[in-house]
């Protein structure tokens, strides 16, 4: 079963050579997983991350792209928040870096969404935004009724930026507020596979597509089984109803029933589960399906007419209550 840690493990190993893509990824990670804080009059940039591998990737990008040294430490375990981030990356003098990343506006305030230059970039940079978002605050639920790929965002502006980036890649995502959290969701199973591939998790995509196809195959098989079961139930009910009406018809008509109609009725009673084709084949001489059906209809009609004339219950009076009249 494909899990969130497996996807993040593959994404964090995805090689990125182009500077624009590396910037888009690390800026998104810091925006979703981090924040700006004032420490001793200086703006510090911090990010809470889940694994040592993501920490190493972020610190490497900061050092190689911006020449920035960062600190990293392990956070105390949280008993109240299972799955909470376990590591903290901090850049103490982070104002210049925040401006370079586009995380600060002209008034030294943290931006509400994502840097505009990132969300208007090329497709590879848009995919890097989503890769960074998933590494920071992403999760995936296996194929099924509740299948989803989701990103928890700090603001509604970030969710809209990610929705727009996904749309430019050609994948539909939606923003939702769920239990006070801003989230971006991809619900369609095929679209989830496409996004996994776009972010660079090709192995995860292959596993996802295999799981999705297996589930669809099981669902199709279940539908066919249920369809067959429903048909069998209907056939059994129809057989019970037909035989009950025939027995009542023969009782009403007694010795006055025509021989050919009596023969058809008795044949039906003798082979209650047989189809009309089978009944016709069992007749001597053989009869067609339509001929058998016609004789049984005439038998029932004659009995109902006789019952009406005599003022007694007709053939449908013999039906069990749970069956529809035929």
C-alpha positions, 0 to 999 in steps of 0.5 A: 500500500502506497504511503506518504513517507514512501512518496516523500522518500522518493521525492527527496531523492529526485535530482534537480539541476536547474536553478529555477526549479531548485528555487521554486522547491525550496521557497515553497518548502519554507513558505509552507513549513516555515515562518518569519520570527524576530529574534534579538531584532533580526528576522529569523527564517524557520521551517519545521520538517519531517525527515533528516533527508528533507532537512539535508536537501533544504540546507544544501539548497540554501548553501549552494543557491544563496551561500547561507548557513543554516542551523538544524535541530531535532524537536521534542516529540509531540504526544498530542500531534502524531506525525508532527514535524520532528526537525527545525531548520533556522536561518538566524539572519534571514531577512536578506534570504527571505527577500531573495526568495520572495517571502517578504514584501516591501514592508518587511511583511511575510507574503500571504501566498506564494511568490508571484514569479514562481507561480508564473514560471515554466511547467518544470518550476510549477511541478517543483512548487508542488514537489516542495509543497508535498515535501513540506505538508503533503499527504496521500490516501490510497486508492479507494472511495476517499483517495486523495492527494492533499497539501495543508497550507498556512493561508487560503492564498497559498491554496489558491496559488497551488490550485493555479499551479496545478491547473497550469500543469493540466491537473485539477485541484480544489481548495477546501477549508476542513476543520479549520485547515486550508487544504488543496485536494486532488480527488480524482485517482487518475489526476493523483497519478499524473501529479505524482509523475509531474512532481518526479515520483515515477515509482510512486506513480507506477505503484499508484496506477497499479493499485488503482487498476486493481481496485477498478478491476475488483469494483467491476467484478463486484458490480458483475457479481451483484448484477448476477445476484440481482438477476438470479433473485428476480428470476427466482421471484418470477418463477415462484409467482408464475407457479403460484398463479398457475396452480391457482389457475388449474384449481379454478378451471378444474376439468374445463382447462384445455389440454394444451394449456394444461400441458403447458401449465403442468410443464412449468410446475414440473420444472420450476427453475427452467427458462422458457427456452428449456421448457420448450425443449422439454415439451413433446413435441418441442415448442418455441419459447414464445409458444410456451409463454403464450399458452401460460398467458392464455391459461392465466387469462382464462382462469382470471376471467372464470374467477371474475364470472364466479365472483371468486379470487383470481390467480393473483390472490395466490401470490405471496405478499412479498412478491409483486403481482405478475 
